[in-house]
Amino acid sequence: MRHIFREGSQKNNSPVLLLLHGTGGTERDLLPVAEIIDSSAAVLSVRGNILENGMPRFFKRIREGVFDEVDLVKQTGELQDFLDEAAQEYQFDRSNVTAVGYSNGANIAGSLLFRYENSLNKAVLFHPMVPQRGVNAVRQNGRQVFIGAGKNDPICPPRETEDLHQLLQKAGAEVTVYWEDHGHQLTESEIYAARNWYQSES
């Protein structure tokens, strides 16, 4: 997978921020966000392998708001394998990875939480949807998850956030939801709320 890796200030002992962009983004989009959340962390920023009308994504969709669930499962497994391989290549602590995802990137991070018990240490999900309906997330006992959401988000309506919150809590995660009065855009106040949450949980 096309990606950027930047070593943290503590080298091999640094926490790692896994950056996952939204539809049409690149591996550079969330670098400023990582700098705000934890400037001392290592960064592994990944570009999605799927192209939709020339726009990078992490998995296919049938139409807006309707995921191709077969491809979602496949791409989630490939991302999980990539993280294991990257930990070996760059010699970082695989158990200390925090996902920071926006929109499509938040959805595949959520899919990691649904499918793998120890893939992520923590997760920051900006405007995610429920990755898959009708399935239970694997156990995430004590896993810390931050969700940033917009009360007027036309792509990810509040019900999606509320359902995801409940499903992750049911799996044992400790979920914090931060609401904005805006739509699907990622706001500065959302990013700083995620930073404050991250620092309080570190």
C-alpha positions, 0 to 999 in steps of 0.5 A: 500500500502506498504510504508515508512513515515518519519516525516518532521522537522516541523512535521504536517506543513512540505511539503510532498514528495510523492516518486514513483519509476520506474519499478522494484524499491522499496519504498527505491529507491528515498529516497536519491533523496528526501534528495537532493530535500528537506531534511526537508520535510516529506516523503511518499514513496510508493511501487507499487502494481503490479508485472511484472515478479517479478518487482513492478510497479504502474499499468499494461502495455500491452508491453513496452510503451503501458499502460493497461489504464483500470488498470491505471485508477483503480490504480490511483484511489487507489493511490488517496484514499491511499493519503487521508487515509495516510494524516489522519493516519499521520496527514500531510497537504493533500494540500501540497504534491509534487510527485517525480516520476521516469519512471513508478512512474512519469507516475502514478503521471502524471495520478493523475494530469490528473484525480484529480484537487487537488491531488498534490500541485506540481510534479517532473516527471522524464522521464514520458510519456503521461499517457493517449491519447485522454483525457483532463487533469482536470484543474490544474490552476497554478500547478507547474510541473517539467519534467526531460527528456532525448533527447536520451531516447529510452523508453520515446522519446522527443515527449512524453515529448513535448506532455505531456508539451502541455497537462499539459499547456493546463490544466493550469499547469506551466511546466518547462522542463529540458533536458539531452543529455542522455537516460532513466537513472536518472542523478545527474544533473537532480536531482539537477535541480529539487531541484533548481526548487523546492526551487525556487517554495517554 
